[in-house]
Amino acid sequence: MGEMMRNNQRGNALWFILLAVFLLGGLTVLLNRGASNTDETGDREKLTIEATELLRFTSSIQASVQRMLQNGISENEISFTNTVYQRCDGSPSFVVNPVCTRPECEIFDTRGGGLKPKLTPEALFENVTCSVFKRGIIGLNVKNILGVGTAASDLVLEVYALSKPACLALNRLSGVENPGGDPPAENETTFCGFAGDYNCATETFGDDAPEVEGKKNFCTYRALDDAYFFHSVLIAR
């Protein structure tokens, strides 16, 4: 009888030990999952904050350009001269505008746009080796955005080679649909850096990706570079 009770007690003790091990394992899984979710939430929040900061900066450029136009600067004079945005070899990443011959037409001059150039936040980029342009640069290009202005080409600010999550976040904040959970894809093959002339060969946006038609801020995937680019219309023509 006593031996049977001792066996039962040992069996009960073993059962409690196994139960404790099981519960501890479950708790560990929950804690790890919670930590992972917290990290993911934190990363998403950080990305949203940085994307919002980029949109705030590009909006300030849009506003400055419009103010310059109201002050008598022509749409051909707008200049992007600065020492911040560079190619990998240190040369300027933008095309110099020869039409601008006075400080009042410079976006980054106190007598013109009154802004200071700054690099795009690191959180918005993939960690890639510099090949042509340094990470974080911004440039001016001539493109035709369907549904924006007339059929004439527009002056568009472009932020180069963002990460996919950053592109998705920028579109969400800009009210642009990400079809199937991916940024809209535009098949760009030719490029026109702005040099005071809107008549150079340009790409049309909105024909391949209807999601960006009529939008002044949007991010798209470019298959040619296998990368994502943000666009902001400075002058709708």
PyMOL commands that set and color helices and strands:
alter all, ss='L'
color gray80, all
select helices_A, chain A and resi 2-70+103-105+122-124+164-174+179-181+210-212
alter helices_A, ss='H'
color red, helices_A
select strands_A, chain A and resi 138-145+154-162+204-205+217-222+227-235
alter strands_A, ss='S'
color yellow, strands_A
deselect
rebuild
show_as cartoon
